[in-house]
Amino acid sequence: MQRRKFSREFELEAVRLVRERNVSVAQGEHGLDVHENVPGK
């Protein structure tokens, strides 16, 4: 399986969405289709 790469912009947007919408990181991961073991978390 090939490792997915996320741009810096995607990562920053993901953090912003979780903070602004006041959802848990787990909910944000599910909504963005990102697994909890993705490096950079």
N, C-alpha and C positions, 0 to 999 in steps of 0.2 A: 504494500500500500504506500502510495506517495504522500509525503507530508505536505499539508496545505500551508501556503504562505499568506500572511495577512499584511497589508500595507500599514504603515505607521498611521495613516489617516483613518483606516478602518478601526484600528485599536483605540485611537483617541475618541472616535465617534462612539464606539461601544461603551467606553467608560462614561462619556458624557450622557448617553441615553440612560444608563443604569442610575447615575447620580440624579439626573433631572426628573426621572419618572419614579424615583424612590422605590425601585424594585430590587429584589435580592440578586446577587450575582448569579445564582443558579437559574433564576427566571430569565435573566439577560442572556445567559449562555444558551438556554433552550431556544429563546426567540431568535438568536443569531446563528443557531446551528453550530455552536462551538463547544467542544468537549472540555470538561473541567481540567484535563491534564495538558492543555495547550500551553507551551512555554510562553512566558511573557506575562502571565497573570500575576 
